[in-house]
Amino acid sequence: MARRTSFVKQDDEFVTTASVSPRVTVPSVVMVDGVPDSELAKSTGPTMAGLLPLASRPPTRAQNLQVIYLAVAFAVLFTAFNVAQTFLTTLHATSGFASLGMVYGTFAVGSLIAPALGPYFGVKRALFCSSIAYVVFVAAAQESTPSWLLLLASAWEGLSGGLMWIFQGVWLALITEQGGSPGYFSGLFFTIFSFNGVAGNAIALIALLNDVDIATLLWMLFVIGAIGSVMIYFMADVKGSERVLQDKRSVSDILRTVRDAMSDPNVWLLSGYFSVQGVGLSFSFGNYPTLLQGDKPLVCGVFLCYGVASCVAAFVSGKVFDKVGARPIVILHVILVIFNFVMIFALTTGGGDSSFSNMPARKALFALGGAVFGVIDNLSNSINNMTIIELFSANSAPLFAGYRFVFCIGFTIAAALSMGLGTITMMVFTFLWLCMAAVCYFWLRIRISNEVTLKALQRAAAPDTPGGFDDAVASSPLPSAPSRTVSGEIELEEV
């Protein structure tokens, strides 16, 4: 005989009725402050708190303005930083890769200690203080800068970058707590943020085509970066940021918290994508520019295409993630990497072919490659950020620290290997790493789906709970949310 038990939860009160049916389902209608949340109803992702996904309310105008302001400030700051970073391996032939490795190696360390520094800075002040190091790095990127000074500036920027991006992630998670979805706010932020690649490379391209020397260009970028830093200084604090100030723990406690958060088998599987983001970014900003043979206007043109494509990808990926999840994004990521690497192989081995030796055609293909890399890097970034906020929002701070640490380790390893290995070898290495990460990500989604089903069955059976299934439902630790109503039915076969 089959038994169907329907239930409705209004805050902490349950009402249940019994009927007959042969299958098992999970909650189907979710109400937040009386508003149906169709996205939540379709989602199968659990939070760290329990079975049901994180509920959301429609984003408010104030939330949108806060996210837009911070995204614009970051875009202005990184307009300067990313262009300077792009020129490192062409301006500093011997120390460029070492500088990139230093940036992301120390970034890994900064990501781990950032949560311990948060209570002494607060979210807003942490973002501002770390932005200063980005501005200094732009000044240090000058071709005349001694290698030791460039590496010192790189180390400071890396440590500060760990602090900045950890608290950017925390800031975005705090915004999402007030309403809206992870995909919506991540997509909004990174769509605007990605315009830094368009603006920075457009400025650089126009300057170089008008015979502005590279030193003057870098000083122009230094001023632009300083404006972005000042904008961050004047940003408003996000609601809930006071919790960061109250969370005073030692570095050892923070490291233990990060270790515990990263010890979750589900996070192990996601870590493959954390690392592949760093490996891919190392190829885009390290290996790819070296193929352009020191043609600085071409470098700017290629990364202008990178920026435009990245903006489009950021906008689309957020909407796709909210509607159909991350699987199609991961599949597209792999396909685009295959396409780009095949094209690069043709470009680097077809020098004797007249079609490839034709300069306009060659430049057009390199520009196309830059655009595809813009999409690739944004997809990996979106997958990681949205998945953390979707599945692990209750534990986001230590997980963002672990994410940035693993990401930077991947970048550092790839940058170190690039100093001794050729471009083709690095393409093979990057592709194999991506395949491993994609398999792990799909395994993660299968595990999550199985865990949801298992929790539903365990709650439905509840053999040791006095009063049977209805009391089991009433005592289940469902995640809490303001004025939350959940209705649906769980049906099970009784023997």
C-alpha positions as CSV (number, residue, x, y, z in Angstrom):
1,M,0.0,0.0,0.0
2,A,1.3,3.5,-0.8
3,R,0.8,6.4,1.5
4,R,1.0,10.1,0.5
5,T,1.6,12.7,3.2
6,S,1.1,16.3,2.3
7,F,2.4,19.1,4.4
8,V,2.4,22.8,4.8
9,K,4.9,24.8,6.9
10,Q,4.2,28.3,8.0
11,D,7.3,29.5,9.9
12,D,7.5,26.7,12.6
13,E,4.0,25.2,12.3
14,F,3.2,22.1,10.2
15,V,-0.2,20.8,9.0
16,T,-0.2,17.3,7.4
17,T,-2.8,15.0,5.8
18,A,-2.5,11.5,4.4
19,S,-3.7,9.9,1.2
20,V,-2.5,7.3,-1.3
21,S,0.1,7.3,-4.1
22,P,3.1,5.3,-5.3
23,R,6.0,7.7,-5.7
24,V,8.4,10.1,-3.8
25,T,8.6,13.8,-4.4
26,V,10.3,16.8,-2.6
27,P,8.7,20.2,-1.7
28,S,7.0,21.6,-4.8
29,V,5.8,25.1,-3.8
30,V,7.8,27.6,-1.8
31,M,6.4,30.9,-0.5
32,V,8.6,33.7,0.8
33,D,6.6,36.4,2.5
34,G,3.6,35.2,0.5
35,V,5.4,35.2,-2.8
36,P,5.9,31.9,-4.8
37,D,9.6,31.2,-5.5
38,S,9.6,29.2,-8.7
39,E,13.3,29.1,-8.9
40,L,13.6,27.5,-5.5
41,A,10.8,25.0,-6.4
42,K,12.9,23.8,-9.4
43,S,16.2,23.7,-7.6
44,T,17.7,20.5,-6.2
45,G,20.7,22.1,-4.5
46,P,20.9,21.8,-0.7
47,T,22.4,24.4,1.6
48,M,24.7,23.6,4.5
49,A,21.7,24.0,6.8
50,G,19.5,21.2,5.5
51,L,17.5,19.7,2.6
52,L,15.9,22.8,1.0
53,P,17.8,25.2,-1.2
54,L,18.3,28.8,-0.1
55,A,15.1,30.8,-0.4
56,S,15.1,34.1,-2.1
57,R,13.0,37.2,-2.4
58,P,13.0,39.5,-5.4
59,P,16.0,41.9,-5.2
60,T,15.3,45.4,-4.2
61,R,16.3,48.6,-5.9
62,A,18.7,49.4,-3.1
63,Q,20.4,46.0,-3.4
64,N,20.8,46.5,-7.2
65,L,22.4,49.9,-6.7
66,Q,24.8,48.6,-4.1
67,V,25.9,45.8,-6.4
68,I,26.2,48.1,-9.4
69,Y,28.3,50.7,-7.5
70,L,30.8,48.1,-6.2
71,A,31.0,46.4,-9.6
72,V,31.8,49.8,-11.3
73,A,34.4,50.6,-8.7
74,F,36.0,47.2,-9.2
75,A,35.8,47.6,-13.0
76,V,37.7,51.0,-12.8
77,L,40.4,49.5,-10.5
78,F,40.9,46.5,-12.7
79,T,40.8,48.5,-15.9
80,A,44.3,49.6,-14.8
81,F,45.5,46.3,-13.2
82,N,44.5,43.8,-15.9
83,V,46.1,45.9,-18.7
84,A,49.3,46.2,-16.7
85,Q,49.2,42.4,-16.0
86,T,48.7,41.7,-19.7
87,F,52.0,43.5,-20.6
88,L,54.1,41.8,-17.9
89,T,55.5,38.9,-20.0
90,T,56.2,41.2,-22.9
91,L,57.8,44.1,-20.9
92,H,59.7,41.8,-18.5
93,A,60.9,38.8,-20.5
94,T,62.9,37.2,-17.7
95,S,60.8,38.2,-14.6
96,G,57.3,38.5,-16.1
97,F,56.2,34.9,-15.4
98,A,58.0,35.1,-12.0
99,S,55.9,38.2,-11.2
100,L,52.7,36.5,-12.2
101,G,53.6,33.4,-10.1
102,M,54.4,35.7,-7.2
103,V,51.1,37.5,-7.5
104,Y,49.0,34.4,-7.4
105,G,51.3,32.5,-5.0
106,T,51.0,35.2,-2.3
107,F,47.3,35.6,-3.3
108,A,46.9,32.0,-2.0
109,V,48.4,32.9,1.3
110,G,46.4,36.1,1.5
111,S,43.2,34.1,0.9
112,L,43.9,31.9,3.9
113,I,44.7,34.7,6.4
114,A,42.0,37.2,5.1
115,P,39.2,35.9,7.3
116,A,41.4,36.5,10.4
117,L,42.0,40.1,9.3
118,G,38.4,40.8,8.5
119,P,37.3,41.7,12.1
120,Y,40.1,44.3,12.3
121,F,39.2,45.9,9.0
122,G,35.5,45.2,8.3
123,V,34.3,44.4,4.8
124,K,34.4,48.0,3.4
125,R,37.8,48.9,4.9
126,A,39.3,45.5,3.8
127,L,38.2,46.2,0.2
128,F,39.7,49.7,0.2
129,C,43.0,48.9,1.9
130,S,43.6,46.0,-0.5
131,S,42.8,48.1,-3.5
132,I,45.8,50.3,-2.8
133,A,48.2,47.5,-3.5
134,Y,46.7,47.1,-7.0
135,V,47.4,50.7,-7.8
136,V,51.0,50.4,-6.6
137,F,51.4,47.3,-8.7
138,V,50.4,49.2,-11.9
139,A,53.2,51.7,-11.2
140,A,55.7,48.9,-10.6
141,A,54.9,47.3,-14.0
142,Q,57.1,49.9,-15.8
143,E,59.7,48.3,-18.0
144,S,62.4,50.3,-16.1
145,T,61.4,48.8,-12.7
146,P,64.1,46.5,-11.2
147,S,63.1,42.9,-11.0
148,W,63.3,42.8,-7.2
149,L,61.0,45.8,-6.9
150,L,58.5,44.3,-9.3
151,L,58.5,41.0,-7.3
152,L,58.0,42.9,-4.1
153,A,55.1,44.8,-5.5
154,S,53.7,41.6,-6.9
155,A,53.9,39.9,-3.5
156,W,52.1,42.8,-1.8
157,E,49.4,42.9,-4.5
158,G,48.9,39.1,-4.1
159,L,48.5,39.3,-0.4
160,S,46.1,42.2,-0.7
161,G,44.2,40.5,-3.6
162,G,43.5,37.5,-1.3
163,L,41.9,39.9,1.2
164,M,39.9,41.8,-1.5
165,W,38.4,38.9,-3.3
166,I,37.5,37.0,-0.1
167,F,35.5,39.9,1.2
168,Q,34.0,40.6,-2.3
169,G,32.6,37.1,-2.1
170,V,31.4,37.6,1.5
171,W,29.9,41.0,0.5
172,L,28.0,39.3,-2.4
173,A,26.8,36.5,-0.1
174,L,25.5,39.1,2.5
175,I,23.6,40.9,-0.3
176,T,22.1,37.7,-1.4
177,E,20.8,37.0,2.1
178,Q,18.5,40.0,1.8
179,G,16.8,38.7,-1.4
180,G,17.6,37.8,-5.0
181,S,19.4,34.7,-6.3
182,P,23.1,33.8,-6.5
183,G,23.0,33.7,-10.3
184,Y,21.3,37.1,-10.5
185,F,23.8,39.1,-8.3
186,S,26.9,37.2,-9.5
187,G,25.8,37.8,-13.1
188,L,25.1,41.5,-12.5
189,F,28.4,42.1,-10.7
190,F,30.6,40.2,-13.1
191,T,28.8,41.6,-16.2
192,I,29.7,45.2,-15.1
193,F,33.1,44.2,-13.7
194,S,34.0,42.5,-17.0
195,F,33.8,45.9,-18.8
196,N,37.2,46.6,-17.3
197,G,38.7,44.5,-20.1
198,V,36.9,46.5,-22.7
199,A,37.7,49.9,-21.2
200,G,41.3,49.2,-20.3
201,N,42.3,47.6,-23.6
202,A,40.4,50.3,-25.6
203,I,42.3,53.0,-23.8
204,A,45.6,51.2,-24.3
205,L,44.9,50.5,-28.0
206,I,44.0,54.1,-28.7
207,A,47.0,55.4,-26.8
208,L,49.5,53.1,-28.6
209,L,48.0,53.8,-32.0
210,N,48.5,57.5,-31.3
211,D,52.2,56.9,-30.5
212,V,51.9,57.2,-26.7
213,D,54.8,55.3,-25.3
214,I,54.2,52.4,-22.9
215,A,55.6,54.2,-19.9
216,T,53.1,57.1,-20.3
217,L,50.3,54.6,-20.8
218,L,51.1,52.8,-17.5
219,W,51.0,56.1,-15.7
220,M,47.6,56.9,-17.2
221,L,46.4,53.5,-15.9
222,F,47.9,54.3,-12.5
223,V,45.6,57.3,-12.3
224,I,42.6,55.3,-13.4
225,G,43.3,52.6,-10.8
226,A,43.5,55.3,-8.1
227,I,40.1,56.6,-9.0
228,G,38.7,53.0,-8.6
229,S,40.3,52.8,-5.2
230,V,38.7,56.1,-4.1
231,M,35.3,54.8,-5.3
232,I,35.7,51.8,-3.0
233,Y,36.5,54.1,-0.1
234,F,33.1,55.9,-0.5
235,M,31.0,52.7,-0.9
236,A,28.2,52.0,1.6
237,D,28.5,49.1,4.0
238,V,26.3,46.1,3.3
239,K,23.7,45.0,5.8
240,G,25.1,42.2,8.0
241,S,28.7,43.2,7.6
242,E,28.9,43.8,11.4
243,R,28.9,40.1,11.8
244,V,32.4,40.1,10.3
245,L,33.6,42.6,12.9
246,Q,32.3,40.3,15.7
247,D,34.0,37.2,14.4
248,K,37.4,37.7,16.0
249,R,39.5,34.5,15.6
250,S,43.2,33.8,15.4
251,V,44.9,32.8,12.2
252,S,45.2,29.2,13.4
253,D,41.4,29.1,14.1
254,I,40.7,30.5,10.7
255,L,43.0,27.9,9.0
256,R,41.3,25.2,11.0
257,T,37.9,26.5,9.9
258,V,39.0,26.6,6.2
259,R,40.5,23.1,6.6
260,D,37.2,21.8,8.0
261,A,35.2,23.5,5.3
262,M,37.4,22.2,2.6
263,S,37.3,18.6,4.1
264,D,33.8,18.2,2.9
265,P,33.9,15.5,0.0
266,N,31.6,17.7,-2.0
267,V,34.1,20.6,-1.8
268,W,36.9,18.3,-2.8
269,L,35.1,17.6,-6.0
270,L,34.4,21.3,-6.6
271,S,38.1,22.1,-5.9
272,G,39.0,20.7,-9.3
273,Y,37.2,23.6,-10.9
274,F,38.8,26.0,-8.4
275,S,42.2,25.0,-9.6
276,V,41.3,24.9,-13.3
277,Q,40.3,28.5,-13.2
278,G,43.8,29.4,-12.2
279,V,45.5,27.2,-14.8
280,G,43.3,28.7,-17.5
281,L,43.9,32.3,-16.4
282,S,47.7,31.6,-16.4
283,F,47.5,30.5,-20.0
284,S,45.3,33.5,-21.1
285,F,47.5,36.2,-19.5
286,G,50.9,34.4,-19.5
287,N,51.3,32.1,-22.5
288,Y,48.9,33.6,-25.0
289,P,50.4,37.1,-25.1
290,T,53.9,35.6,-25.9
291,L,52.4,34.3,-29.2
292,L,51.8,37.9,-30.3
293,Q,55.5,38.5,-30.7
294,G,55.7,41.8,-28.8
295,D,53.1,43.6,-31.0
296,K,51.7,45.8,-28.2
297,P,48.7,47.2,-30.2
298,L,47.8,43.7,-31.2
299,V,48.0,42.6,-27.5
300,C,45.6,45.4,-26.7
301,G,43.3,44.5,-29.6
302,V,43.2,40.8,-28.6
303,F,42.4,41.6,-25.0
304,L,39.8,44.2,-26.0
305,C,38.0,41.3,-27.7
306,Y,38.7,39.3,-24.5
307,G,36.9,42.0,-22.4
308,V,33.9,42.3,-24.7
309,A,33.3,38.6,-24.8
310,S,33.8,38.3,-21.1
311,C,31.0,40.9,-20.5
312,V,28.6,39.0,-22.6
313,A,29.5,35.7,-21.0
314,A,29.0,37.1,-17.5
315,F,25.5,38.4,-18.4
316,V,24.4,35.2,-20.0
317,S,26.0,32.7,-17.6
318,G,24.1,34.1,-14.6
319,K,20.8,33.7,-16.3
320,V,21.6,30.2,-17.6
321,F,22.8,29.1,-14.1
322,D,19.5,30.3,-12.5
323,K,17.3,28.6,-15.2
324,V,19.0,25.3,-15.9
325,G,22.0,25.0,-13.6
326,A,25.7,24.7,-14.1
327,R,25.9,21.6,-16.3
328,P,25.4,23.3,-19.7
329,I,28.0,25.9,-18.7
330,V,30.6,23.3,-17.8
331,I,30.0,21.5,-21.2
332,L,30.3,24.8,-23.1
333,H,33.5,25.5,-21.2
334,V,35.1,22.3,-22.3
335,I,34.0,22.7,-26.0
336,L,35.4,26.3,-26.2
337,V,38.7,25.2,-24.7
338,I,39.0,22.5,-27.4
339,F,38.1,25.0,-30.1
340,N,40.6,27.6,-29.0
341,F,43.5,25.1,-28.5
342,V,43.0,23.6,-31.9
343,M,43.0,27.1,-33.5
344,I,46.2,28.1,-31.6
345,F,47.9,24.8,-32.7
346,A,47.0,25.8,-36.3
347,L,48.3,29.3,-35.8
348,T,51.6,28.2,-34.2
349,T,52.4,25.4,-36.6
350,G,51.0,26.8,-39.9
351,G,53.7,29.4,-40.4
352,G,54.6,28.1,-43.9
353,D,51.0,28.3,-45.1
354,S,50.3,31.5,-47.0
355,S,46.9,32.0,-45.4
356,F,48.5,32.0,-42.0
357,S,51.4,34.1,-42.9
358,N,49.0,36.8,-44.1
359,M,49.1,39.4,-41.3
360,P,45.5,40.6,-41.3
361,A,44.1,37.0,-41.3
362,R,46.5,36.0,-38.5
363,K,45.6,39.0,-36.4
364,A,41.9,38.3,-36.9
365,L,42.4,34.7,-35.7
366,F,44.4,35.9,-32.6
367,A,41.6,38.4,-31.8
368,L,39.0,35.6,-32.1
369,G,41.1,33.5,-29.7
370,G,41.2,36.4,-27.3
371,A,37.4,36.6,-27.4
372,V,37.0,32.9,-26.7
373,F,39.4,33.1,-23.8
374,G,37.3,35.9,-22.4
375,V,34.3,33.6,-22.4
376,I,36.3,30.6,-21.1
377,D,37.7,32.5,-18.1
378,N,34.4,34.1,-17.2
379,L,32.6,30.7,-17.3
380,S,35.0,29.1,-14.9
381,N,34.8,32.1,-12.6
382,S,30.9,32.1,-12.7
383,I,30.7,28.3,-12.1
384,N,32.9,28.6,-9.0
385,N,31.2,31.7,-7.5
386,M,27.7,30.7,-8.2
387,T,28.1,27.1,-7.0
388,I,29.6,28.3,-3.6
389,I,26.8,30.7,-3.0
390,E,24.1,28.2,-4.2
391,L,25.3,25.1,-2.3
392,F,27.4,26.5,0.6
393,S,26.0,29.9,1.4
394,A,25.9,29.2,5.2
395,N,29.7,28.6,5.1
396,S,30.8,31.0,2.4
397,A,33.7,32.9,4.1
398,P,36.0,29.9,4.7
399,L,35.0,28.3,1.4
400,F,35.8,31.5,-0.5
401,A,39.2,31.5,1.2
402,G,39.8,27.8,0.2
403,Y,38.5,28.6,-3.3
404,R,41.0,31.4,-3.8
405,F,43.8,29.4,-2.3
406,V,43.3,26.5,-4.6
407,F,42.7,28.8,-7.6
408,C,46.0,30.5,-6.9
409,I,47.9,27.3,-6.4
410,G,46.7,26.2,-9.9
411,F,47.8,29.5,-11.4
412,T,51.2,29.4,-9.7
413,I,51.9,25.8,-10.8
414,A,50.9,26.7,-14.4
415,A,53.0,29.8,-14.4
416,A,56.0,27.9,-13.0
417,L,55.7,25.2,-15.7
418,S,55.3,27.8,-18.4
419,M,58.9,29.1,-17.8
420,G,60.3,25.7,-18.9
421,L,57.6,24.2,-21.2
422,G,56.4,25.3,-24.6
423,T,53.0,26.5,-25.6
424,I,51.8,23.3,-27.1
425,T,52.8,21.3,-23.9
426,M,51.0,23.8,-21.7
427,M,47.8,23.5,-23.9
428,V,47.8,19.7,-23.4
429,F,48.4,20.2,-19.6
430,T,45.6,22.7,-19.3
431,F,43.1,20.6,-21.3
432,L,43.8,17.4,-19.3
433,W,43.4,19.4,-16.0
434,L,40.1,20.8,-17.3
435,C,38.8,17.3,-18.2
436,M,39.6,16.1,-14.7
437,A,37.8,19.2,-13.2
438,A,34.7,18.7,-15.3
439,V,34.4,15.0,-14.4
440,C,34.7,16.0,-10.7
441,Y,32.1,18.7,-11.1
442,F,29.5,16.3,-12.6
443,W,30.3,13.8,-9.9
444,L,29.6,16.6,-7.3
445,R,26.2,17.3,-8.9
446,I,25.3,13.6,-8.8
447,R,26.3,13.3,-5.2
448,I,24.2,16.4,-4.3
449,S,21.2,15.0,-6.1
450,N,21.6,11.7,-4.3
451,E,21.9,13.4,-0.9
452,V,18.7,15.3,-1.5
453,T,16.8,12.1,-2.3
454,L,18.3,10.3,0.6
455,K,17.4,13.0,3.1
456,A,13.8,13.0,1.7
457,L,13.6,9.3,2.2
458,Q,15.1,9.4,5.7
459,R,12.6,12.0,6.8
460,A,9.7,10.2,5.2
461,A,10.6,6.9,6.8
462,A,11.6,8.2,10.3
463,P,11.1,4.8,11.9
464,D,12.4,5.9,15.4
465,T,10.3,9.0,15.7
466,P,7.4,8.8,18.1
467,G,4.1,9.6,16.3
468,G,5.4,8.4,12.9
469,F,6.0,10.5,9.8
470,D,4.0,13.6,10.7
471,D,6.0,14.1,13.9
472,A,9.2,13.4,12.0
473,V,8.5,16.2,9.6
474,A,7.6,18.6,12.4
475,S,11.0,17.8,14.1
476,S,13.1,18.0,11.0
477,P,15.8,20.7,11.0
478,L,14.7,22.6,7.9
479,P,16.6,25.8,7.1
480,S,15.0,28.9,8.5
481,A,14.0,32.1,6.7
482,P,11.8,35.0,7.4
483,S,8.1,34.4,6.9
484,R,8.9,31.2,4.9
485,T,6.1,28.9,3.8
486,V,6.8,25.5,2.3
487,S,4.1,23.2,0.9
488,G,4.3,20.0,-1.0
489,E,4.1,16.3,-0.5
490,I,6.3,13.3,0.2
491,E,4.9,10.0,-1.0
492,L,6.3,6.6,-0.1
493,E,5.6,3.0,-0.5
494,E,4.7,1.2,2.7
495,V,5.3,-2.6,3.0
